[in-house]
């Protein structure tokens, strides 16, 4: 079965049956995409920090820019006439050239939040995904930039049109603009376009605008008459598009990854969509599973689950369900409570430093505020109390008697917060923890192992090995601090949870699945 990394072995357990609740995702997210000189579709994967090439006939995926290379967060890419790949590396705010023989050259660190990138002959153009952004020409030999347009309301994917102008979206104002590559005043082309994220032209010269919204709207604008046609693809959170030789449109999704062929008659899966993480995982009283998946809170089938970023703040990380509500932490520093029945969202806390694991208690919420080195309690009125200080708490669990536990991957331990005693130490990156009766389960990411600690005796046993969690074997990289602008990758977090019927749920973030563990 294809997955996004071939480095993981099959998980093994004598005590648990392990079953995926969703298919692995061959792509670790999908953003900019374009056809390369070899006819394959190249896909930038911001969350992975990698670029893959896709055979659109077979769906085969090959990583060509690995996640531990110089590129941190590729969001868009383009090919020059000599076969060089140009990459907008949005997180460190860099633009790269990768030569046909694989050599990287840093072209610029002066373009802020670079995103949309395109080549016109031997010329290179980049725009900025920020309020007040710019469209610039970047001279590869000198790194000099020539400003063509300013005041962009969040730029993104752009392309040269049949008239020679560069067309680009203003994401926040619902407009499409154009500017000549040789300078001059920018011109508005269209307004009231649904959440535009990418501007493309098909081989017939029609202007195609993708929406980043939940409905997956594609707007086709006749360049001569301005007449519009709209289709709803159902691909939530689209990011970019490319047209093959037969003029078939292939789209990416920042919301759920994959590559999908879309047209007025429907969709065809080229590379399956899936989860970006997942990170936190939980099950409600009815057994419905939720996963914190950065751009969305995934539920139901975990693949086409809700993309509710507009109301929950995005950067979903930890998640806990209780009493018909779902509580979510955000790497942007928020804690929110979501009511699936009413779709209402309540902000519980903001301005926290990397809140990760979360647990519901009888009198509120417990949150591991990893960046601040503390565990906090939020009561029913959202009053915040610090209940423990630890080097780097990651996850939280509460037993039937109300005893509270936290994993700390800096200490390599699980701590009972009531008396600050270590339940188990000497672990390699303990992350997700969960309790079943008198047993505490720990995901030890460094060894890809699930451990069980009997709380009454302190006995430790290995429950499962070769778990697909963490970075692929052999890959080592430093993740930048989470920020909103420029956007940064989420911290890795392999969550663990129990189900109402006594099973375990594992966020297998190494391959993009949720695993159900049932006792043998």
Beta strands, then each sheet from edge to edge (+ up, - down):
strand 1: 16-20
strand 2: 33-35
strand 3: 41-45
strand 4: 50-54
strand 5: 61-65
strand 6: 74-79
strand 7: 85-89
strand 8: 94-98
strand 9: 104-108
strand 10: 114-120
strand 11: 123-128
strand 12: 131-138
strand 13: 145-153
strand 14: 159-160
strand 15: 165-170
strand 16: 175-180
strand 17: 187-190
strand 18: 196-201
strand 19: 207-211
strand 20: 217-221
strand 21: 228-232
strand 22: 238-243
strand 23: 249-253
strand 24: 259-263
strand 25: 266-271
strand 26: 281-283
strand 27: 289-292
strand 28: 297-299
strand 29: 316-322
strand 30: 325-330
strand 31: 335-339
strand 32: 344-349
strand 33: 355-361
strand 34: 364-369
strand 35: 374-378
strand 36: 384-389
strand 37: 393-398
strand 38: 404-408
strand 39: 413-416
strand 40: 421-424
strand 41: 430-436
strand 42: 439-444
strand 43: 449-454
strand 44: 460-464
strand 45: 496-498
strand 46: 504-508
strand 47: 513-519
sheet 1: 1+ 47- 46+ 45-
sheet 2: 2+ 3- 4+ 5-
sheet 3: 6+ 7- 8+ 9-
sheet 4: 10+ 11- 12+ 13-
sheet 5: 14+ 15- 16+ 17-
sheet 6: 18+ 19- 20+ 21-
sheet 7: 22+ 23- 24+ 25-
sheet 8: 26+ 27- 28+
sheet 9: 29+ 30- 31+ 32-
sheet 10: 33+ 34- 35+ 36-
sheet 11: 37+ 38- 39+ 40-
sheet 12: 41+ 42- 43+ 44-
end
